[in-house]
Amino acid sequence: MKKKLFMLSLLVLFCSAKVTAQEMINCTSIANVKTRCTVDQQAELGYEITSMIGGREIIESTEFSVDYLLDCRNSPIYLSLVSGTGSATLINDGSVHTAVVYGKDTLKVVDTNPSDTYRRYYQQVCSLDIQDVRVLPSQDAIDQWAYDAIDQADDIEKSLTLYELAAEYIHYRDWSISKTELLLTEVNRKVTYFENRCNRGDAAACSAKAHFQVVANSLQARLDSDPSTLPPVGAESDVLLNYYKEDLIAEVAIGREMLERFEEWEIAINEELDDILLQIPVEIGG
């Protein structure tokens, strides 16, 4: 959920359609005594933050900071603010307080003993005034974003290395042993991956497996033979390059979504991820 859209929803909820005391606690009044009170436990006071990363929706740990005034005189009432497994008990003393709840779900008011509330008598007033709700990613969420960014920076760096090797594959006969071994290890993994998919009936994987096998054979021959005796590069070079280009594009897109998440909430961006994204070549969108 984008910050601007989310903040707009808050303005609609708490400015133009503010949850009033009468809406949150409804009572029958007889001679300034309120009885048979019920609490609106369906009112949605705030929404959890969500992010879209790599086409997957992530429900973030959310911090709800709520200013409220609970005033139910003469008899106790036991209310809490709840979001998923997170909760905060409300103080019933007629003063403004701030409650903080950490959760991954819609924020609501919960009456822990509604039948008891219904039976009690309250003198003159029984009201809950939700004055303001502020929604931010929790510190746990921000910490997780930092860990994810570091991991993604590593994934992008690896994808970039493989893309650069694939682009140079036409010159593999001139490569060093270490360079050859690096690409061979990754190509062999892809041969196994495509072979498994091919065995499940994926025709495209069968074709890819054949091309990657040619690359693997050529790289192995480079390690075992005189480079001058190796055959020239064929169509497998284009297949190799296109595969690692698409892989790098996908990893870069995820990295940029992660950076946007920091920027959206005005949090310092992760330098490792930012640095590797600055190294992306123009043809990938750098």
Helices and strands as residue ranges (DSSP letters): H 3-11, I 12-16, H 21-24, E 25-30, E 33-39, E 50-53, E 56-59, E 62-72, E 79-83, E 86-89, E 96-103, E 108-111, H 114-119, E 121-123, E 126-137, H 139-167, G 169-174, H 177-199, H 203-224, G 227-229, H 236-264, H 271-277, G 282-284
